Amino acid sequence: MLPLISRLQKRLCHVFKILTISSTLSTGIPITAHAESDVINALIENLHNVTHKPPKWPHFTPLDPNFEKANLFAKSGDVEPPKYAYVVNENDPNGTSVGSQVLLDFMDTPVVAVKRIHDATEPSGLKVIIAKTMSEIKLPVDEFTREKVSAAIRKHLNEHHISVTEVSTKATSKESSSEPNISEIMEKKQEDALRSKIKELGPGVVYQADLEEAVKFALFHEVVRFKTIEGERLLALQRFLNVLVRYFPFNENGMKFLKEVRQYVLNAEKEVNVESYASQIKILEQNRAPVFSSNRWIGCSSTKDGLRRYPCGLWTLFHYMTVQAAESEISTDPLEILQAMHGYIKYFFGCSDCSNHFQQMAARNKIWNVTSKDDAVLWLWSSHNEVNKRLSGDTTEDSDHPKIQFPSDAMCPECRKPILTNHHNHQQYTLKDGHEWNVLEVLHFLKRMYSFDSRNPLGLQEASLVPQKLVQNGLGDDFHSNRTFGNVLNEMDIRMGALLYVACIVMLVVAVKMVVKRGYRKKMYTHDILGKV
């Protein structure tokens, strides 16, 4: 029985903590069952039947089939209302505790509400209600079990950049539970040392791990959210893959993987079947393994669920690529990276509000008027600061990593200068403290920070996979983004096309002259044949 109880311990420990608040509640109940499922059901039933419920007790009462959606998101005290409500339908004539178990799994997740319902008109399953739109979405569940339903909720939350730690139900022996776990102690020490080192290095560091995690999440999670990819969305994916192939600091295996993924997408004439795409990239990764040298966030990590991580990594990725493009001769297109970023965020970024805000900001800040690659670096930096200013103090801000106007004065004193005249720079380059940005120094700072050689390998599992020298992946490359024609063309192809165009014009002029000449025939004389005497 001890292994079974320890298996349930982590799932119910927060409930038992609530029980200890009041000394009038009994923490012992007689259970005669021996089978695991019977013991779980008995414990759940006991939780249902508690009469004197202390504060924060989970709400097990099923919803009425005709419930009001808005009531699920009502604010209670100082607690922020949830963003998502997951409704678990328990349509089982023999009874089930799946919904209650799932509710316990997520009761400490602030942005989530899990509710039970008994709707005989629908099969057992799961749906999510979104607070902002009050729309319902059925979430696929392979099997109606606590594990499968919880996994479906975690998957949905992860797609919306909210990370939730999986509740462990692994059994532990009596010895392992009573004695210190050496491996866990060592892992904790390593984790503490890693966090200490990250804090010591400060925010002006670009980690290879964050760049790789951003690419991994984009290709394996964000892109696969659609049934098919076609039209402008397909073009956006092609452009995104093209700049990754050109500028991402991958090892040899990683570069082959990216090129093969890009070729797979380019081979699609009109659309990409996402199910086939998801299967294919997994095969390509396995064939080229090891591809990724990291499996965790470093500089973009957070101790708080749902904060930083992928959004932070995506900003870092595009900042890095704007600098790489500016420092290379691969392409002369100043909008190459910004256009790839705009298309990706518009068509693939999972946070729709974030995507809309970015598109509005891009139009407001005239993204398509950028005329040089250095200006592209500065445009993205300035726009990121605008976002930081808007979200400073927001619930999405990690208090350990406040959203500041970057870089700070301590990081780059020369990046700020006093406003000496009444003629201010454009508002995006002016600060509130009587200073303005010294954009030339800011540009130098960004180019140093996001240079190829400045990448930090801290936290990598396979540090040997990180490329130690810059490989110009775009030189001799077969593809180049072209904004005007909406295609992916090679610069050599464009030059050859221009030459062919000129050749065709010349041939056309010669042909016209020949036709005109043949239309007028001079009368033949004898001396024309014999020559003048």
Secondary structure, DSSP 8 states (H G I E B T S, - for coil): -HHHHHHHHHHHHHHHHHHTT-TTS---------SHHHHHHHHHHHHHT-SS--TT------B-TT--GGGGG--BTTB---SEEEEEE---TT---HHHHHHHHTTT-TTEEEEEE--TTS-SEEEEEETTT--EEEE--SS-SHHHHHHHHHHHHHHTT------------HHHHHS--HHHHHHHHHHHHHHHHHHHH-SS--BHHHHHHHHHHIIIIIGGGSSEEEHHHHHHHHHHHHHHHHH----HHHHHHHHHHHHHHHH-SSEEEHHHHHHHHHHHHHHT-S--S-SS-STT--SSTTSSSHHHHHHHHHHHHHHHHHT-SS---TTHHHHHHHHHHHHT-S-HHHHHHHHHHHHHTTGGG--SHHHHHHHHHHHHHHHHHHHTTSTT-BTTB---SSS-TTT-GGGEEE--SS----GGGB-TTSEEE-HHHHHHHHHHHTSGGG-B-TT-S-GGGS-SS---TTTT-S--EETTTTEE--HHHHHHHHHHHHHHHHHHHHHHHHHHHHH------HHHHH---
